[in-house]
Amino acid sequence: MSGTRERLYLDAARRAGLAVPDDWRSYHKDAFPHYHVFATMQRARKDAAKKTVFASARIVAKVSAEETKTLSLYHFMQLGFDLSSRE
């Protein structure tokens, strides 16, 4: 994964109020559950537009840490997580 894209994910996550790791290459997912879910879903759609990335971070920020462990991709999509490509 491109360091540029990962920096975008970190920036979007921070702006949404998510706790983010110091090193995106090596972190424990249980310590950063929201970031882990957000970044994992973003990595599956490398060509997402910036505004979509930021909107998706805000959606993940709205769920509880426990929900990040139990909600399915379908549920995140129901909340508004956009899996489309560039606009």
PEGI-V436053 format. One line per field, one symbol per residue. burial: I if it has 9 or more other ideal C-beta (glycine too) atoms within 8 Angstrom, else O. A space follows every 10 residues. Layout:
BEGIN
burial=???
END
This chain:
BEGIN
burial=OOOOIIOIII OIIIOIOIOI IOOIOOIOOO OIIIIIIIIO IIIOIOOIOO OIIIIIIIII IOIOOOOIOO OOOOOIIOIO IOOOOOO
END
